[in-house]
Every structure is written in structure tokens, then in C-alpha cells.
């Protein structure tokens, strides 16, 4: 299969996964965000720091994170799958699913364990900026660790090299967990509601990555088999 064809199929899969994430952001996580907004306003009114213009701006910015950012993720994730498949050249479904699983774990799960979502990032630009920098930095470090250990252990050619790669990655990410600064857990929100919002967000991110992996893998594998059938 030509690289351009693999990229097109992976990008299309990424856009489909982005659509799933957008839908979950609005339909599944959205109601919890609305409830958290009411609680945030009550807290700021009690503190005497409520500024309606700031809240309005923050709510407008949320549309980017709910709809725009998933598109960026879809493009990036699709390109990542296409690149991995181009290097491997076979086993499309397992390549795509493996890329999606490793990306989900290293770029979302591990950073989210270190920096679980806090409601202030939804409504306070300063808090959102601090959180975004820390989360992005941890994601980048975790992703590079996953990439480096995978490439390094794969080159050894040993059987079951992926167990060694996983162990090395977990050791590195444990060090990152200790080195990166922590953020305080919110104190004035309904913890049950907070947990539901975090769970809904996690479900959306999980659906995104595995929709991408399964769909891209199925499409690439179908084209791979067609090419094999034509003797290409």
C-alpha cells in the first residue's frame, strides 16, 4: 500500500474518532460541566471574586477544547498510526491497535493519574494555563519515554522484548511522577459529581483512541489484503 493511501485512511479514522470524542464531550461530560459551573459560581460569589465576563470567556474557550482540540488529536493520532504502519509495513490491525493503546496509556492515562481534572480549569484561565502546561509536559515526557523504550527494546530483536520495554517505561514514568510538581485536589466541590465528570471524560478519551485504532486497523488491513491479492 502506498504511504499516501495509508495516511488518508488513518486520517479519516482520526476524524471519525474525533467526532466520537466531540459527541461524548457534549452529550456525556457536558451535563456534569454545567453542574460544576453552578458550583464554581456559588464558590466565587461566596468569596466575592465572581466576574461574569471571565466566566463567559472561559465558557467560550471550552468549545475549542470540546470540539477543536479533538480534531487536532484526530489528525495527530492518524498521522502517528500511518507512520508506525509505514515503518512496519505489515500487520496493519495490530500495528494500529498497538499504537492506539500505547498512546492512550502514555499520553492520557499516566498524565491523568498525575494530574486529574480539576473544575477550576474550566472557568479560570490562570488555573487552566497552569494545568495545561503541567499536563502537556508530563504527556510529552511520558510519550517520549514510551517511544524511546519501544524503539530501543525492539532493536534488540529479543523474543518478548515488549515486556522489557514496558518495565523500563514504567520505571521511567515512576521517576517522572516523583519529579513533576503536584496540584492540590479541589476542596469545595461535590466529590461525587467531580468523580462522574472525570469518569465521563476518561470514557471519551478511551473511546477516541480505541475508535482510532480499531477503525484505522480495519481499513488498513483491508487494503493490505487487497494489495496481497493483486500480488503487490
Backbone as JSON, one array per atom type, in Angstrom:
{
  "sequence": "XXXXXXXXXXXXXXXXXXXXXXXXXXXXXXXXXXXXXXXXXXXXXXXXXXXXXXXXXXXXXXXXXXXXXXXXXXXXXXXXXXXXXXXXXXXXXXXXXXXXXXXXXXXXXXXXXXXXXXXXXXXXXXXXXXXXXXXXXXXXXXXXXXXXXXXXXXXXXXXXXXXXXXXXXXXXXXXXXXXXXXXXXXXXXXXXXXXXXXXXXXXXXXXXXXXXXXXXXXXXXXXXXXXXXXXX",
  "N": [[0.84, -1.2, 0.0], [0.51, 2.22, -0.8], [2.16, 4.96, 0.8], [0.74, 7.34, 0.9], [-1.9, 6.48, 0.65], [-2.22, 4.97, 2.99], [-1.92, 7.01, 4.85], [-4.14, 8.61, 4.26], [-6.29, 6.91, 4.92], [-5.78, 6.54, 7.64], [-6.0, 9.15, 8.58], [-8.69, 9.67, 8.0], [-9.83, 7.87, 9.76], [-8.97, 9.01, 12.12], [-10.45, 11.39, 12.1], [-13.01, 10.35, 12.35], [-12.82, 9.22, 14.9], [-12.39, 11.58, 16.32], [-14.89, 12.79, 16.01], [-16.45, 11.08, 17.55], [-15.37, 11.63, 20.07], [-16.0, 14.36, 20.35], [-18.8, 14.21, 20.43], [-19.13, 12.78, 22.83], [-17.98, 14.57, 24.6], [-19.83, 16.66, 24.62], [-22.35, 15.4, 25.03], [-22.11, 13.43, 27.02], [-20.15, 14.2, 29.0], [-20.86, 16.87, 29.16], [-23.29, 17.59, 30.72], [-22.32, 17.28, 33.36], [-20.36, 19.24, 33.43], [-21.94, 21.52, 33.32], [-23.22, 21.38, 35.83], [-20.99, 21.65, 37.49], [-20.27, 24.22, 36.82], [-22.29, 25.76, 38.03], [-21.67, 25.24, 40.72], [-19.1, 26.35, 40.85], [-19.63, 29.07, 40.39], [-21.17, 29.63, 42.65], [-19.22, 29.28, 44.64], [-17.38, 31.33, 44.0], [-18.98, 33.56, 44.26], [-19.46, 33.48, 47.0], [-16.89, 33.97, 47.89], [-16.52, 36.49, 46.97], [-15.32, 37.0, 44.51], [-16.46, 36.83, 42.03], [-16.63, 37.28, 38.59], [-18.41, 38.06, 35.91], [-17.71, 38.41, 33.19], [-15.29, 37.04, 32.92], [-16.09, 34.42, 33.36], [-17.79, 34.04, 31.16], [-15.95, 34.23, 29.03], [-14.35, 32.03, 29.6], [-16.19, 29.95, 29.25], [-16.68, 30.17, 26.52], [-14.15, 29.47, 25.56], [-14.17, 26.82, 26.19], [-15.47, 25.54, 24.12], [-13.55, 25.19, 22.18], [-11.88, 23.26, 23.39], [-13.68, 21.2, 23.63], [-14.53, 20.68, 21.0], [-12.68, 21.64, 19.01], [-10.05, 20.82, 19.8], [-10.24, 17.93, 19.83], [-10.25, 17.45, 17.05], [-7.66, 18.22, 16.31], [-6.3, 16.27, 17.76], [-7.25, 14.02, 16.39], [-6.13, 14.31, 13.83], [-3.38, 14.26, 14.48], [-3.18, 11.76, 15.79], [-3.98, 10.04, 13.7], [-1.89, 10.47, 11.87], [0.21, 9.44, 13.36], [-0.42, 6.71, 13.52], [-0.28, 6.06, 10.79], [2.43, 6.55, 10.28], [3.67, 4.64, 11.95], [2.72, 2.31, 10.75], [3.82, 2.56, 8.21], [6.5, 2.16, 8.76], [6.5, -0.42, 9.75], [5.06, -1.97, 7.85], [3.42, -4.21, 7.59], [0.87, -6.34, 9.08], [-1.35, -4.67, 9.76], [-3.68, -4.25, 11.41], [-2.91, -4.96, 14.05], [-0.76, -3.25, 14.39], [-1.98, -0.69, 14.26], [-3.8, -0.87, 16.41], [-2.06, -1.31, 18.52], [-0.55, 1.06, 18.53], [-2.59, 2.86, 19.18], [-3.34, 1.91, 21.73], [-0.95, 2.18, 23.25], [-0.57, 4.93, 23.0], [-2.9, 5.93, 24.2], [-2.46, 5.04, 26.84], [0.07, 6.16, 27.56], [-0.1, 8.87, 26.83], [-2.46, 9.76, 27.9], [-3.63, 8.2, 30.15], [-1.53, 7.87, 32.13], [-0.62, 10.61, 32.5], [-3.11, 11.65, 33.4], [-3.44, 10.35, 35.81], [-1.47, 11.54, 37.32], [-2.19, 14.23, 37.1], [-5.17, 14.71, 37.71], [-8.32, 15.87, 36.42], [-9.44, 19.12, 37.35], [-12.07, 21.25, 38.47], [-11.6, 24.04, 38.29], [-10.08, 24.49, 36.01], [-11.87, 24.71, 34.01], [-13.09, 27.17, 34.19], [-11.39, 29.16, 35.08], [-8.96, 31.04, 33.67], [-6.23, 31.35, 34.44], [-5.76, 29.13, 36.12], [-6.33, 27.15, 34.27], [-4.27, 27.54, 32.42], [-1.96, 26.91, 33.93], [-2.5, 24.22, 34.55], [-2.65, 23.1, 31.96], [-0.03, 23.41, 31.01], [1.46, 21.78, 32.79], [0.2, 19.28, 32.41], [0.59, 18.87, 29.65], [3.39, 18.87, 29.55], [3.98, 16.62, 31.11], [2.69, 14.66, 29.6], [4.15, 14.79, 27.21], [6.71, 14.0, 28.12], [6.1, 11.44, 29.07], [5.15, 10.23, 26.72], [7.46, 10.34, 25.08], [9.12, 8.72, 26.57], [7.77, 6.27, 26.31], [8.01, 5.92, 23.53], [10.82, 5.89, 23.19], [11.64, 3.65, 24.78], [10.25, 1.62, 23.48], [11.34, 1.62, 20.84], [14.05, 1.22, 21.47], [14.1, -1.35, 22.79], [12.9, -2.93, 20.85], [14.81, -3.0, 18.87], [16.66, -4.75, 19.89], [15.9, -7.23, 19.15], [15.11, -9.37, 20.64], [13.11, -12.09, 21.89], [9.81, -11.5, 23.01], [10.36, -8.83, 23.65], [8.83, -6.69, 24.29], [7.99, -6.87, 26.92], [10.2, -6.11, 28.4], [10.41, -3.5, 27.46], [8.05, -2.42, 28.48], [8.52, -2.62, 31.25], [10.76, -0.95, 31.54], [9.66, 1.46, 30.71], [7.68, 1.91, 32.69], [9.31, 2.23, 34.91], [10.65, 4.59, 34.26], [8.48, 6.39, 34.06], [7.59, 6.35, 36.64], [9.62, 7.69, 37.91], [9.24, 10.19, 36.7], [6.77, 10.83, 37.78], [7.45, 11.34, 40.4], [9.14, 13.51, 40.12], [7.78, 15.61, 38.77], [5.85, 18.49, 39.68], [3.09, 18.52, 42.02], [-0.5, 19.06, 41.96], [-2.98, 20.62, 44.01], [-5.82, 18.86, 45.32], [-9.19, 19.68, 44.57], [-11.29, 21.32, 46.99], [-13.87, 22.27, 47.53], [-15.95, 21.25, 46.06], [-18.63, 19.06, 45.01], [-17.75, 15.88, 45.56], [-18.67, 13.49, 44.49], [-19.9, 14.33, 42.12], [-17.65, 15.41, 40.89], [-16.15, 13.08, 40.5], [-17.81, 11.74, 38.68], [-17.69, 13.45, 36.46], [-14.96, 13.27, 35.82], [-14.86, 10.56, 35.17], [-16.56, 10.46, 32.95], [-15.11, 12.03, 31.17], [-12.8, 10.49, 30.94], [-13.89, 8.23, 29.74], [-14.57, 9.29, 27.25], [-12.01, 9.91, 26.17], [-10.89, 7.35, 26.09], [-12.64, 6.1, 24.31], [-12.05, 7.61, 22.04], [-9.29, 6.94, 21.39], [-9.38, 4.16, 21.02], [-11.36, 3.85, 19.1], [-10.04, 5.08, 16.98], [-7.8, 3.32, 16.71], [-9.0, 0.78, 16.16], [-10.65, 1.29, 13.92], [-8.84, 2.43, 12.04], [-7.04, 0.3, 11.87], [-8.7, -1.74, 10.8], [-9.41, -0.67, 8.29], [-6.89, -0.27, 7.07], [-5.92, -2.87, 7.09], [-7.73, -4.13, 5.4], [-7.1, -2.92, 2.95], [-4.49, -3.78, 2.79], [-4.79, -6.54, 2.47], [-6.1, -6.54, 0.02], [-4.05, -5.58, -1.62], [-2.22, -7.67, -1.33], [-3.67, -9.66, -2.56], [-3.61, -8.81, -5.16], [-1.06, -9.25, -5.7], [0.77, -7.31, -5.06]],
  "CA": [[0.0, 0.0, 0.0], [1.25, 3.47, -0.84], [2.14, 5.72, 2.05], [-0.33, 8.34, 0.83], [-3.16, 5.79, 0.9], [-2.27, 4.65, 4.42], [-2.13, 8.26, 5.58], [-5.52, 9.05, 4.05], [-7.18, 6.06, 5.71], [-5.55, 6.81, 9.05], [-6.57, 10.48, 8.86], [-10.14, 9.52, 8.03], [-10.15, 7.2, 11.03], [-8.76, 10.01, 13.16], [-11.59, 12.31, 12.09], [-14.16, 9.62, 12.92], [-12.58, 9.15, 16.35], [-12.61, 12.93, 16.85], [-16.34, 13.0, 16.07], [-16.92, 10.34, 18.73], [-14.96, 12.36, 21.26], [-16.8, 15.59, 20.43], [-20.14, 13.82, 20.88], [-19.08, 12.42, 24.24], [-17.7, 15.79, 25.37], [-21.05, 17.45, 24.78], [-23.52, 14.66, 25.46], [-21.85, 12.64, 28.22], [-19.49, 15.03, 30.01], [-21.46, 18.2, 29.2], [-24.17, 17.85, 31.87], [-21.52, 17.44, 34.58], [-19.71, 20.55, 33.34], [-22.95, 22.51, 33.68], [-23.39, 21.34, 37.27], [-19.78, 22.2, 38.09], [-20.32, 25.67, 36.62], [-23.13, 26.32, 39.1], [-20.92, 25.18, 41.97], [-17.99, 27.3, 40.76], [-20.19, 30.41, 40.57], [-21.54, 29.77, 44.07], [-17.98, 29.43, 45.42], [-16.8, 32.64, 43.73], [-19.86, 34.56, 44.87], [-19.21, 33.46, 48.45], [-15.57, 34.55, 48.13], [-16.52, 37.86, 46.49], [-14.44, 37.11, 43.36], [-17.19, 36.47, 40.81], [-16.58, 38.24, 37.49], [-19.2, 37.4, 34.86], [-17.01, 38.42, 31.9], [-14.29, 35.96, 32.93], [-16.82, 33.16, 33.21], [-18.25, 33.96, 29.77], [-14.79, 33.93, 28.19], [-13.95, 30.65, 29.86], [-17.18, 29.07, 28.64], [-16.43, 30.19, 25.09], [-12.93, 28.72, 25.31], [-14.46, 25.39, 26.33], [-15.88, 24.97, 22.84], [-12.34, 24.72, 21.5], [-11.42, 22.01, 24.0], [-14.67, 20.15, 23.38], [-14.71, 20.39, 19.58], [-11.49, 21.9, 18.19], [-8.9, 20.0, 20.19], [-10.36, 16.56, 19.32], [-9.86, 17.4, 15.64], [-6.19, 18.22, 16.31], [-5.91, 14.93, 18.2], [-7.55, 13.06, 15.34], [-5.11, 14.47, 12.79], [-2.1, 13.8, 15.02], [-3.26, 10.32, 16.0], [-3.99, 9.37, 12.4], [-0.54, 10.54, 11.32], [1.04, 8.53, 14.15], [-0.72, 5.34, 13.07], [0.25, 5.9, 9.43], [3.89, 6.48, 10.37], [4.04, 3.34, 12.51], [2.43, 1.28, 9.75], [4.79, 2.7, 7.12], [7.76, 1.56, 9.21], [6.29, -1.86, 9.94], [4.76, -2.48, 6.51], [2.53, -5.37, 7.61], [0.16, -6.48, 10.34], [-1.97, -3.35, 9.92], [-4.62, -4.13, 12.52], [-2.2, -5.0, 15.32], [0.03, -2.03, 14.47], [-2.86, 0.44, 14.59], [-4.35, -1.05, 17.75], [-0.96, -1.15, 19.47], [-0.25, 2.49, 18.6], [-3.68, 3.49, 19.92], [-3.29, 1.5, 23.14], [0.21, 2.79, 23.88], [-0.82, 6.37, 23.05], [-3.92, 6.14, 25.25], [-1.87, 4.82, 28.16], [1.19, 7.06, 27.86], [-0.44, 10.27, 26.63], [-3.64, 10.16, 28.67], [-3.85, 7.56, 31.45], [-0.49, 8.21, 33.1], [-0.74, 12.03, 32.88], [-4.34, 11.9, 34.15], [-3.22, 9.87, 37.18], [-0.67, 12.56, 37.99], [-2.92, 15.49, 37.09], [-6.61, 14.53, 37.45], [-9.02, 17.11, 36.09], [-10.0, 19.94, 38.43], [-13.08, 22.13, 37.87], [-11.13, 25.4, 38.04], [-9.52, 24.64, 34.66], [-12.98, 25.0, 33.11], [-13.64, 28.52, 34.35], [-10.35, 30.11, 35.5], [-7.88, 30.99, 32.68], [-4.93, 31.17, 35.08], [-5.69, 27.73, 36.54], [-6.3, 26.34, 33.06], [-2.94, 27.64, 31.84], [-1.02, 26.13, 34.74], [-2.81, 22.81, 34.39], [-2.31, 22.69, 30.6], [1.44, 23.32, 30.9], [1.91, 20.6, 33.52], [-0.33, 18.07, 31.77], [1.27, 18.72, 28.36], [4.76, 18.49, 29.82], [4.02, 15.24, 31.58], [2.31, 13.82, 28.46], [5.28, 14.74, 26.29], [7.76, 13.18, 28.72], [5.62, 10.06, 29.1], [5.12, 9.74, 25.34], [8.83, 10.13, 24.62], [9.62, 7.53, 27.28], [7.17, 5.1, 25.66], [8.6, 5.78, 22.21], [12.21, 5.51, 23.32], [11.78, 2.27, 25.25], [9.75, 0.72, 22.43], [12.35, 1.54, 19.77], [15.27, 0.64, 22.0], [13.98, -2.78, 23.05], [12.58, -3.62, 19.6], [16.06, -3.18, 18.12], [17.44, -5.86, 20.44], [15.5, -8.44, 18.45], [14.83, -10.45, 21.57], [11.74, -12.56, 21.98], [9.06, -10.83, 24.09], [11.06, -7.6, 24.02], [7.88, -5.7, 24.77], [7.93, -6.92, 28.39], [11.3, -5.27, 28.85], [10.06, -2.11, 27.16], [7.02, -1.99, 29.43], [9.14, -2.45, 32.54], [11.6, 0.25, 31.51], [8.78, 2.62, 30.64], [7.05, 2.14, 34.0], [10.33, 2.75, 35.81], [10.88, 6.0, 33.89], [7.31, 7.2, 34.37], [7.55, 6.46, 38.1], [10.52, 8.8, 38.22], [8.58, 11.42, 36.28], [5.71, 11.09, 38.75], [8.06, 11.9, 41.61], [9.83, 14.77, 39.81], [6.85, 16.67, 38.39], [5.11, 19.05, 40.82], [1.69, 18.1, 42.16], [-1.53, 20.09, 42.11], [-3.88, 20.26, 45.11], [-7.15, 18.37, 44.99], [-10.2, 20.69, 44.92], [-11.89, 21.07, 48.3], [-15.21, 22.83, 47.74], [-16.89, 20.72, 45.07], [-19.25, 17.78, 45.28], [-16.77, 14.9, 45.1], [-19.34, 12.5, 43.64], [-20.03, 14.96, 40.81], [-16.31, 15.5, 40.33], [-15.78, 11.76, 40.02], [-18.6, 11.44, 37.48], [-17.13, 14.23, 35.36], [-13.69, 12.67, 35.43], [-15.14, 9.27, 34.53], [-17.11, 10.74, 31.62], [-14.0, 12.5, 30.34], [-11.94, 9.33, 30.67], [-14.6, 7.39, 28.76], [-14.43, 9.93, 25.95], [-10.64, 9.73, 25.68], [-10.73, 5.94, 25.78], [-13.38, 5.86, 23.06], [-11.3, 8.23, 20.94], [-8.09, 6.21, 20.99], [-9.66, 2.81, 20.52], [-12.04, 4.0, 17.81], [-8.98, 5.32, 16.0], [-7.02, 2.12, 16.47], [-9.79, -0.3, 15.55], [-11.09, 1.69, 12.59], [-7.67, 2.53, 11.15], [-6.52, -1.04, 11.65], [-9.58, -2.48, 9.9], [-9.3, -0.11, 6.93], [-5.54, -0.54, 6.54], [-5.79, -4.31, 6.85], [-8.5, -4.45, 4.2], [-6.3, -2.53, 1.78], [-3.3, -4.63, 2.78], [-5.18, -7.82, 1.88], [-6.35, -6.31, -1.41], [-2.75, -5.49, -2.27], [-1.65, -9.0, -1.38], [-4.42, -10.42, -3.55], [-3.18, -8.39, -6.5], [0.35, -9.57, -5.84], [1.56, -6.08, -4.96]],
  "C": [[0.88, 1.25, 0.0], [1.1, 4.23, 0.47], [1.01, 6.74, 2.06], [-1.69, 7.71, 1.12], [-3.31, 5.44, 2.37], [-2.53, 5.9, 5.25], [-3.57, 8.73, 5.46], [-6.49, 8.23, 4.89], [-7.02, 6.32, 7.2], [-6.13, 8.15, 9.46], [-8.09, 10.41, 8.93], [-10.6, 8.85, 9.32], [-10.0, 8.16, 12.2], [-9.92, 10.99, 13.25], [-12.84, 11.63, 12.66], [-14.03, 9.51, 14.43], [-12.8, 10.5, 17.0], [-14.09, 13.23, 16.98], [-16.95, 12.28, 17.27], [-16.59, 11.1, 20.0], [-15.75, 13.65, 21.44], [-18.2, 15.26, 20.96], [-20.13, 13.5, 22.37], [-18.79, 13.64, 25.12], [-18.97, 16.58, 25.64], [-22.18, 16.66, 25.43], [-23.31, 13.91, 26.78], [-21.23, 13.5, 29.32], [-20.16, 16.38, 30.19], [-22.36, 18.48, 30.39], [-23.41, 18.02, 33.18], [-20.8, 18.78, 34.6], [-20.69, 21.64, 33.75], [-23.17, 22.56, 35.19], [-22.17, 21.93, 37.99], [-19.72, 23.72, 37.93], [-21.14, 26.35, 37.71], [-22.37, 26.33, 40.43], [-19.78, 26.2, 41.98], [-18.5, 28.73, 41.01], [-20.57, 30.64, 42.02], [-20.3, 30.0, 44.93], [-17.41, 30.82, 45.23], [-17.68, 33.76, 44.3], [-19.63, 34.63, 46.38], [-17.88, 34.11, 48.79], [-15.51, 36.03, 47.73], [-15.64, 38.08, 45.28], [-15.14, 36.78, 42.04], [-17.13, 37.6, 39.8], [-17.24, 37.57, 36.28], [-18.45, 37.34, 33.54], [-15.98, 37.3, 31.81], [-14.95, 34.6, 32.73], [-17.26, 32.98, 31.76], [-17.1, 33.61, 28.83], [-14.34, 32.49, 28.36], [-14.91, 29.66, 29.2], [-17.03, 29.03, 27.12], [-15.19, 29.38, 24.72], [-13.17, 27.21, 25.4], [-14.86, 24.76, 25.01], [-14.68, 24.5, 22.03], [-11.91, 23.38, 22.05], [-12.4, 20.87, 23.76], [-14.71, 19.74, 21.92], [-13.43, 20.58, 18.75], [-10.32, 20.99, 18.52], [-9.04, 18.54, 19.76], [-9.98, 16.42, 17.85], [-8.34, 17.38, 15.51], [-5.67, 16.85, 16.73], [-6.14, 13.9, 17.11], [-6.52, 13.11, 14.22], [-3.77, 13.89, 13.26], [-2.09, 12.28, 15.21], [-3.26, 9.54, 14.71], [-2.61, 9.35, 11.77], [0.4, 9.57, 12.05], [0.83, 7.08, 13.73], [-0.12, 5.09, 11.69], [1.76, 5.77, 9.44], [4.35, 5.12, 10.9], [3.82, 2.23, 11.49], [3.43, 1.34, 8.6], [6.12, 2.05, 7.5], [7.65, 0.04, 9.33], [6.0, -2.55, 8.62], [3.86, -3.69, 6.46], [1.84, -5.42, 8.97], [-0.6, -5.22, 10.72], [-2.83, -3.26, 11.18], [-3.88, -4.08, 13.86], [-1.32, -3.75, 15.48], [-0.83, -0.86, 14.93], [-3.39, 0.32, 16.02], [-3.26, -0.86, 18.82], [-0.61, 0.32, 19.64], [-1.32, 3.2, 19.43], [-3.61, 3.18, 21.4], [-2.13, 2.17, 23.87], [0.0, 4.3, 24.02], [-1.83, 6.71, 24.13], [-3.29, 6.05, 26.64], [-0.83, 5.88, 28.5], [0.82, 8.53, 27.75], [-1.68, 10.72, 27.41], [-3.69, 9.53, 30.07], [-2.81, 7.99, 32.47], [-0.52, 9.7, 33.46], [-1.98, 12.33, 33.71], [-4.23, 11.38, 35.59], [-2.42, 10.89, 37.99], [-1.46, 13.85, 38.14], [-4.4, 15.25, 36.75], [-7.28, 15.88, 37.22], [-9.55, 17.81, 37.34], [-10.95, 20.96, 37.8], [-12.57, 23.53, 37.53], [-10.58, 25.58, 36.63], [-10.62, 24.98, 33.65], [-13.34, 26.48, 33.09], [-12.6, 29.59, 34.71], [-9.18, 30.02, 34.52], [-6.51, 30.74, 33.29], [-4.73, 29.71, 35.5], [-5.59, 26.81, 35.32], [-4.91, 26.36, 32.43], [-1.92, 26.82, 32.59], [-1.23, 24.64, 34.54], [-2.37, 22.31, 33.01], [-0.8, 22.51, 30.44], [1.94, 22.04, 31.58], [1.45, 19.31, 32.83], [0.39, 17.82, 30.45], [2.72, 18.28, 28.55], [4.89, 17.04, 30.24], [3.66, 14.28, 30.43], [3.47, 13.67, 27.49], [6.39, 13.84, 26.83], [7.37, 11.71, 28.74], [5.61, 9.46, 27.7], [6.51, 9.46, 24.8], [9.45, 8.91, 25.3], [9.07, 6.26, 26.64], [7.8, 4.85, 24.3], [10.04, 5.29, 22.3], [12.4, 4.08, 23.77], [11.3, 1.27, 24.21], [10.8, 0.53, 21.34], [13.6, 0.83, 20.26], [15.18, -0.87, 22.19], [13.63, -3.56, 21.78], [13.84, -3.9, 18.8], [16.92, -4.31, 18.66], [17.11, -7.17, 19.73], [15.19, -9.61, 19.36], [13.36, -10.84, 21.55], [11.07, -11.91, 23.19], [9.75, -9.56, 24.58], [10.12, -6.57, 24.63], [7.7, -5.73, 26.28], [9.04, -6.05, 28.99], [11.01, -3.8, 28.63], [9.04, -1.58, 28.15], [7.61, -1.74, 30.8], [10.0, -1.19, 32.62], [10.74, 1.51, 31.48], [8.17, 2.93, 32.0], [8.06, 2.68, 35.0], [10.59, 4.23, 35.54], [9.7, 6.86, 34.32], [7.11, 7.33, 35.88], [8.46, 7.59, 38.56], [9.91, 10.14, 37.84], [7.49, 11.82, 37.28], [6.26, 11.77, 39.99], [8.65, 13.29, 41.35], [8.85, 15.9, 39.52], [6.1, 17.18, 39.62], [3.66, 18.59, 40.83], [0.78, 19.31, 42.23], [-2.48, 19.68, 43.23], [-5.23, 19.77, 44.59], [-8.18, 19.42, 45.4], [-10.95, 20.31, 46.2], [-13.38, 21.39, 48.38], [-16.25, 22.33, 46.73], [-17.48, 19.4, 45.57], [-18.34, 16.69, 44.7], [-17.4, 13.82, 44.23], [-19.5, 13.05, 42.22], [-18.68, 15.06, 40.12], [-15.86, 14.16, 39.76], [-16.54, 11.37, 38.75], [-18.07, 12.19, 36.26], [-15.81, 13.63, 34.88], [-13.9, 11.35, 34.71], [-15.68, 9.47, 33.12], [-16.01, 11.2, 30.66], [-13.08, 11.35, 29.98], [-12.58, 8.4, 29.65], [-14.48, 7.97, 27.35], [-13.04, 9.73, 25.36], [-10.37, 8.28, 25.31], [-11.43, 5.59, 24.47], [-12.64, 6.43, 21.87], [-10.16, 7.33, 20.47], [-8.42, 4.84, 20.42], [-10.55, 2.82, 19.28], [-11.02, 4.22, 16.71], [-8.23, 4.05, 15.67], [-7.77, 1.03, 15.74], [-10.18, 0.06, 14.12], [-9.93, 1.77, 11.62], [-7.11, 1.15, 10.85], [-7.37, -1.84, 10.67], [-9.45, -1.99, 8.46], [-7.95, -0.43, 6.3], [-5.37, -2.02, 6.23], [-6.57, -4.73, 5.61], [-7.71, -4.11, 2.94], [-5.04, -3.38, 1.66], [-3.63, -5.97, 2.12], [-5.5, -7.68, 0.4], [-5.05, -6.26, -2.19], [-2.09, -6.85, -2.39], [-2.36, -9.86, -2.43], [-4.05, -10.06, -4.97], [-1.71, -8.69, -6.74], [1.25, -8.38, -5.75], [2.41, -6.16, -3.68]]
}
